[in-house]
């Protein structure tokens, strides 16, 4: 499985960005695609996950109401629309695939994800 993340950049606080993660290679009967982020000197943090089969979505409290995760079936791509960005959203954003189903308690656990893409830098200036 290959994951290609893109769409990062520099934006002012209050602005928007849309990240994309293209998935290719082996597919699974059920899987979820998630976004995580890591700021310098900090631990990796869960952002959002999309359950590819059931369509359920899960968000970190810090991004609820501002970020939206969605998919494009035709292109096997998952998007993360980020609105009302804040300086504290600055981080390298990673997409990852977890085989099998996810529920609210497992979606945020990065250690359960099987495949990871390279990161894309998001910088929000104040």
C-alpha atoms as one frame of an Amber mdcrd trajectory, in Angstrom:
protein
   0.000   0.000   0.000   1.336   3.416  -0.966   0.074   6.658   0.462   0.865
  10.001  -1.111  -0.004  13.062   0.945  -0.025  16.548  -0.504  -1.565  19.966
  -0.076   0.403  21.413   2.800   1.714  24.941   2.825   1.900  28.258   4.615
  -1.324  30.023   5.520  -2.346  32.832   7.836  -4.437  32.176  10.909  -8.091
  31.925   9.971  -7.270  30.592   6.540  -7.930  27.221   4.942  -6.020  24.367
   3.362  -7.056  21.062   1.870  -4.814  18.056   2.270  -5.062  15.043  -0.016
  -3.972  11.474   0.491  -3.964   9.208  -2.537  -4.074   5.492  -1.775  -2.691
   2.925  -4.202  -1.576  -0.664  -4.219  -3.197  -3.488  -2.322  -6.723  -2.987
  -1.113  -8.577  -4.576   1.769 -12.140  -5.604   2.417 -12.404  -3.073   5.162
 -10.065  -0.342   6.214  -9.871   3.170   7.536  -7.766   6.103   6.529  -6.642
   8.559   9.113  -4.762  11.812   9.456  -2.274  12.427  12.229   0.045  15.330
  12.896   3.261  15.960  14.718   4.601  19.319  15.761   8.281  19.829  16.562
   9.128  18.438  19.972   5.679  16.988  20.471   4.148  13.544  20.222   2.132
  12.445  17.240  -1.488  13.501  17.555  -4.650  12.062  16.067  -6.601  14.406
  13.794  -9.352  12.512  11.959 -10.243   9.117  10.510 -12.600   7.970   7.788
 -13.949   4.416   7.747 -13.833   3.558   4.053 -16.576   0.922   4.167 -19.110
   2.355   6.561 -18.387   6.008   6.008 -18.065   6.795   9.710 -15.836   9.683
  10.656 -13.966  10.446  13.848 -12.319  13.701  14.884 -10.049  14.932  17.609
 -11.802  17.423  19.865  -9.269  20.070  18.901 -10.367  20.052  15.259 -14.100
  19.312  15.482 -16.130  21.898  13.652 -13.082  23.166  11.756 -11.747  20.134
   9.880 -13.685  17.792   7.611 -12.478  14.435   6.324 -14.019  13.103   3.135
 -13.275  10.712   0.299 -13.301  10.481  -3.451 -14.067   6.870  -4.344 -13.166
   7.255  -7.987  -9.650   8.380  -7.195  -9.134   6.446  -3.952  -8.293   9.709
  -2.296  -9.139  11.051   1.121  -9.199  14.759   1.798  -8.804  16.794   4.951
 -10.414  20.198   4.577  -8.998  22.476   7.234 -10.777  25.737   7.947 -10.282
  28.418  10.586  -6.685  27.359  10.973  -4.799  28.331  14.109  -1.070  28.610
  14.773  -1.351  25.540  16.998  -2.370  23.514  13.930   1.180  23.904  12.632
   2.663  20.443  12.198   3.673  17.790   9.727   0.507  15.963   8.720   0.606
  12.260   7.928  -1.994   9.973   6.416  -2.199   6.344   7.424  -4.240   3.220
   6.675  -5.562   0.798   9.224  -6.765  -2.602   8.037 -10.111  -3.700   9.372
 -12.798  -1.678  11.047 -12.395   1.236  13.396 -14.576   2.469  16.196 -14.388
   5.620  18.238 -11.991   4.096  20.753  -9.543   2.693  18.203  -9.552   5.391
  15.538  -7.175   7.693  17.456  -4.582   4.996  18.174  -1.768   5.537  15.739
  -0.039   2.337  16.778  -2.885   0.358  15.215  -2.337   1.807  11.757  -0.462
  -0.400   9.320   0.725   1.889   6.558   1.945   5.456   6.659   2.616   8.033
   4.001   5.228  10.726   4.005   4.255  13.912   5.754   3.169  17.237   4.379
   4.051  20.407   6.261   1.305  22.771   7.376   2.412  26.106   8.805  -0.094
  28.599  10.179   1.234  32.076  10.860  -0.295  34.369  13.449
